[in-house]
Amino acid sequence: MAYMHHEATYSLGDRELQPIDRVVVGTRVGPKEPRRIAKHLGLSTEHPEAIISHRVWDDGEYLPTFRCKDGLVRPDAIRFKRNYQREDGARIWGHGLEGKVVYVVHTLSNTLTSQDLDKRVEFIADTAKYNGAEAVVLVAYTLDHSAQERGVHQDEHERMQGDDIKEKFDGQSPISQLQLKQYATAGIDAIITPHNHCPEDTRRLCDEVNEELEPLSRKSAENNWTQRYNLKFVHVDLAPMLGYYLSDQAPSSLQFDISNQGENVLFLCVDTGMYNSGFVQRVREYSGLSKAALAVMNKVRNMNGTGIDVIELAHVEGLSAERGIEGMCVFAPDDVIRSGETMRKNIAVLRGVSIEGLERDPRIRGNPARVAAYATRTNFAGNSVKILSSPAIDDLVITNADPRAFKNLGQLDNKAQMIWINFMMAEAAKAVEAGKDPNLVLTPQHIRNSDLLRIEIPHGHYSLSGTGQRGII
């Protein structure tokens, strides 16, 4: 029996859709993210869990089911009714999502593994296309396996040079490419993800997957099918959001002195990878703190890659041996915190602890007034909560790119703040619908004017508990 192909009437980029043409679902019951994405896209917050059933059979098999036919008796019947009735009034089945773009909101879970959720994403995408969806967009708060983007056969890759790194990667494969291929063949048309670990590598892998699937994609285009076998990668840069956060919130939320264009602020790159990606430099630029200093550290791992032997000062801007960092407010962003060791060792250096390879360089000598660490994603695994509880770190800023973090805060609730990026992701989705680059839309001014930034202060936060700044602000 041939796969059921549907004829396409819309392609991503043609125009911004109306709410009636959108469907938002998650990969499981419970997360807030799908509900908030739905609300920003003009749908009811009940929509994500009302429109799909996540059934798990007694033997563990997962079966997603779109409940479009329920629309025949639900108040929003107009959304789906026309897809279940021929012109002569006869009832038809399997066309419930025709004319709709389905957003699959993917967040990590404490109870399901990344592999479990990856498979759910594929099943949901395939089911959506089988039932007529015009397009399927994966809104991936965390794109799994994105750090596994290279292998020993990629001799030209800048991070695969030398036998030591090849020995480390020997026996592995670039799993990211396999996952992207599975997404494309399952029916996903675009991936929207924030602060990807290696966006250029992921984009390259998407291009390679699309080239491999080109015969299928060409046949699809010839027949105008909705199953397109072509994957678009959309990377959402969070630097404008973070820059806006610093310029508008840092004096109150972080107790930072940002006067005189940030002359008392130091941006710390915790490793050269963050510097090479340009993320920290863009945050500094978008913050408007043009007189802020910059320091770049380089971490040298031990031979088995499990620990850091040496921290080196690789690059400095705006710091001098005469002043050092006395009284400065330090902001240390990273894309991910796993064990917390990289952040701990970097900040230990700033607090005066001598570490091999960096014998207290005079340019970073002194006592900082405040130190705040930032990570786009972390689940606070292992000893990271204990490590980050160090009094050397005054504040910790995270996002809900990995929502497990908020549940795993533990004693860090006294110094943590969470930035909700749901509205950022929903705005990016609207931009993709209209064929725009989200990063040209999501400027600090647009974020401010559209009120896209939300910050959650956990109950018990040590410095804000008496200010009224609790909950979503």
N, C-alpha and C positions, 0 to 999 in steps of 0.2 A: 504494500500500500504506500503510495507516494505521500510525502509530507504535505500538509495543508498549507499552501501559500496564499497570501492575501495580496490584493492589489493596493499599492501605495497611493495616497492622495496628498501626503504631506511629507517633507523632509526637514530635518533639523536645520535651522538657519533661514527657512523661508519667511517666518514672521513670528512675533511673540504671540503665544496662544491665549485664548480666553480660559478662565477656570474650568468651564464645562468640558474642555478638551484635554484636561490633565487628570491623571490618576497617580496618587502617591501611596506607596506601600513600604513597609519595613521588611526585615527578614525574620522577625519574631515578634511576639506580643510583649508590650511593655515600654520600650524606649520612648523618650520624649522627642527625640530628633525628628522622626517621621511626622509627628503631629505638628511640630512647629514649622517644618518645611511646608506641610499642607496648608497651614494657616496663612503663611506668607504668599503662597501661590493661589490664594483665594478660595480654599476649600475648608470644610469643617474640620476641626481637630479630631472629630470622631471618624473621619473618612478613612485613614490608613487601616485601622483595625476592623472597620465595618466592611471594607471592600475585599479583603483577602482572608482566607482561613489557612493557618499554618498547622496542618494535621500531621501528627507523628503516630504511626501505627504501633501496635504493641511490640512488633519485632524491630522497631527503631527506624523504619523507613519514613522519609519525609515526603509529604504530598501537599504542595500549595494549590489552592483553588480560589480563583477569582469569583466573587459572588455577584457578578453583574446582573444575573437574572433576579436577584433580590430587589433590584431597582424597579421591577415591575410592580412592587407593592410598597416600596419605600417612598418617602416624600420627594426624593430627587429622581423620580422615575424617568424624567425627561432626559437624563444623562445617558441612559442605556436603552430605553424602550424601543427606539427606532431600529436598534441592531437585532432585535428579536422578532421582527415582524416584516413579512414581505408586503409588497404593495397590495396584494390581494387579501391581506389579513392573515395569511397562514403563518404559524409559529416556526421559527428556525432557531438553531443552536450553534454555539461555537463562534459567534461573531460579536460577542459582547463588548470587545475593546476596539472595534473598528472606529477610526477617527480619533483615537486617544493616544496621547504620549504618556507612557508609564515611567514614573520615577521610582527606582528601587533604592531606598535609603539604607546604606550599609554601615552599621556601627559594630564595634567589638563588644564581646560579652564575657562576663565572669563564668557563665555556665556552658557556653558553646565554644568550641575551638574555632580558630580562624579557618581551618579546613572545612569544618561543618558549615560555617557561614558562607564560605566561597561556593560550596555546592548548592546551598539554598539560593544564592544569587543566580546561579546558572539555571536552576530549575524554574525560578520565578520568571526569568527573562524568556526562557523557551516557552513557558506556558502563556505568557503575555503575547508573544508573537503568534503562537498557535491559535489564539483567540482573537487575532486581528489587530493588535496594537500597531500603530503607525511607526512608533519608535520606542526604544527602551533606553533610558539614561540611568546609569549607575552613579548615584551620589555617594561616593565612598569617602567617609570621613577619614578612614585609614585604608590605603591601598595595600593589601597584603603582598608580601614577598618583594616589595619594591626595592629593598636593600640587596636582594639576590638578583642583581641585574647584569652580572658579568661572570665569565668563566675563563678557565685557563687557555681556551682556544682563541680568545680575543687578544692576540698579541699586540694589537694597536691601541688597546684601551690604556689610558694614562694611569689607571690604578691597577693595572695588571703587569707592571714592569718589574722584572727581577724574579729570581727563583724563590725568594722567601715568601712573596705574596702568592705565587703560583703553588707553592707547597701547601700554603694555608687553604687554598681553594680546590686543590686536587681532590677528586672524588665527588665533587659537587657539580651542579649544573645551574644555569641561569633560570631558576624556577619562575621568575617573573614573566619570562617570555611564554612559557607554557600556560600560565594563568591567563595572560592576555589573549592567547589563542582560544582558550576555552570560553572566555567571555564573548569573543567575536562570533564563534560558531554557535553559541547559545542564543544569540540574537541581540546582544547589547550593541548599541550604535555609538554611544559616547560615555566616557568616564569623566566625572567632575570630582577632583580631589584637591584638598588643601595642603600646601607645604609638603609636597612629595620629597622623599629623601634624595632622589636623583632624577629630577624632572626631564632633563635632556636625554638621559639614558632610557627612561620609560617611553619618551616620545619616539626615540630611535627604535625601540623594540616594537612599538605599535606600528611603525612604518614597515618593519620587517615582517610582522604578522600579516599586515594588509597586502604586502607583496606576495606572500605565500598563498593567501586566500584569493588572489586576484581573479583566477578562473571562475570561482564561485561568485565573486562579486560582479564580474562582468555578465555572467548569465542572469543574475538577479536584476541588474540594471536593464538588460534587454527585455525582461519580462515585467519590469516595474513591480517587483515584489517588495514587501515590507521587510523580509529577511535579507539583509544587505551584505553580510559578511565583510564589514568594513568598520573599523574602530577609530573613533576620534578621541584624542587625549586632551583634556582641558585641565591645566594646572592653575589653581587659584593661589595667587601670591598673597600671603597674610601680612606682608611688611607694611602696606598702607594702613591696615587696621591697627597694627601694633604701634606704628608711628603716631596715629591719632590717639591711641590709648595713652601714650606717654605725654603727648602735648596737652591733653585735656584732663587726664586722670592722675598722672604721676604725683603731682603735688599733694593731693589728698589721699589717694589710695596707697601710694608708696612712700609718702613723706619725702619726696625728692625735691631738691632745690634746682629748678630748671631756669632760674633767672639768667639774664644777660645771654640769651641764646644757648644756654646749656654749658657755660664755661666750667661748671662744677660737676659735669656728668661725664662718666667714662663708659663707653660701650666695649664690652669684652667679648671677643670671639674665642670660644673655649677650645677650638681647634682650627687648623688651617682649612679643613673642609668647609666649615661655615663661612670662612673668609672668601674662599674660592667661589662659593655659590652666590656671593654678593648679598645674602639675606640681611646680615647685620648692617652693612653699609646702606642698604635701602631703608631699613628701619630708621637709621640715623637721619637719612635724607628726608623721609616722610614726616619725621617728628618735628622738623624745622629747627632742631637744635644744632645749628651750623657750627657752633664753637665747641661742641662736645668732642672729647678725645676718643681714640680707638686704640685698643691693644689686642694683638692676635697671638694666641698661644699655639704651640705645636706639641701634640702628645705623641710620645714614642712608646709603642706597646712592646711587651716582652715577646719572646719567640713564639709562644703558643697562643698569643692574641688575647689572653684572658685578663691581663692586667696592664697598668701603665707604669713604665719604669722611670720615664723622664718627662718633665715639662719644660719646654723651651719658649722664650719670647721671640716670636718670629717677625713681628712687624709692629710699629708704633706710629701713631699720628697724634700730635697735640700734647704729648707728654714730655717732660724734661726732667733731668736729674736734679735740678734745683728745686722744683716744686714736688715732684713725685705725685702720689695720689692722696695726700693728706686732705681729709674733709670732703672727698669727692663722693658722689652717688654713682654706684656701679650697677649697670644693667647687663646681665649675661644671658643672651638668648641661645637656645639650641633647638634643633628640630625634634629631638626625642631624648628622653632620659630613660635609660634602662636600669643599670645598677646604681647610678648616681655617682660613680667614682670619678668620672671626668669632671663633673661640676664641682665635686668636693675638693679635688686636688687643685683645680684652678683657683677656687675661692680661698683655699688655704694659703696659696701663694700671696694673694692680696692681703690676707690677714696677718702676714708676717712669718708664716711657717716656711722654713727653708726646705726646698725639695731639690733632689739631684737634678742637675742640668740648668737650674735657675737659682743661683746663689744670691737671691735678693737684689736683683737689678735695681739701681737707684731710681730709675724712671717709674718703678711701681712700688717704691718705698713710701710708707706712711700708713695712717689709719683711716680707711674710708668711713664716711659718715653713715652710709646705708649701702647694703648689697642686696639686689633683687635678682633672682634667677627666673628664667622663662623657658618653658618647653611647650611646643605645639601639642605633643602627645607623650603620655606616659601612663602606665597602669600601676606604678608604684609597687613593682614586684620585688621579691627578695628582701634585702636589707636596705632598699632605697629610702624607705620612710625614716628609718633610724639614721641613715647617713645624712639625709637632707634636713633632719631635725636639728642639725648642728646650729648653735647660736651664731656661727659665722655668716649664715644666710638669714637676713631679716625678713624677706618676703619671697614667696614663690608664686609665680603666675603661670597658669596652665589654660588650655582650652578643652572643650569637650570633643576634640577630634578623636580622643580615646575616652569615652564616657566612664570606663571602669575606674578612672582616676578619682572621680568624685566619691565613689563608693569605697575606695581603698585609702582615703586620706589618712585615717587614723589620727595620730597626734599632730599631723601637719595642718589640721583645720585651724590652728591658732595663727598661721602665717600664710595660708594659701588663698588665692583668688582664682576664680574660673571665668574665662571669657567664653561666652556662648557664641559660636560662629554659625548658628542655624540660618540667620537672616542673610549672612554673607553667602552661604551656599545656595540659598533660594534665589538671591539676586543673580548669582552666577548662572543658575539654570535659566532664568528669564533671558539673560544675555545670549546664551547658547541657542535658545529658541529663535531669537531674532538675528542670528548670524554675527553677533558682536563678540569681541574679546572681553571676557569678564574683567581682566586686569586693566582695561582702559575705562571701564565703568566704575569699578570699586576703588575710587580715589578717596583720600581722607575727607575731602569736602563732601563727596556723595555719601559716605558712611555717616558723617555728621548730620547732613541735611535730611537724610532718610531715617535717621535714628536706628541704625543697624547694630550698634554695639550694645551688648548686654553683659553685665558683670555680676557674678554671684559671689557673695561673701559668706562663707560658712558660719554657722552659729558658733560663737566662741572665739572668733578672730581677735587676737590679742590687742591690736591697735585700733580697730574700727568698731569694737563691740559697744563703745559708749557714744558713737557718733551718729547712730541711726542708720548707718550704711550696712544693712543686712539684706539678704535675699537678692532678688534681681534689681539692679539699679541701672 
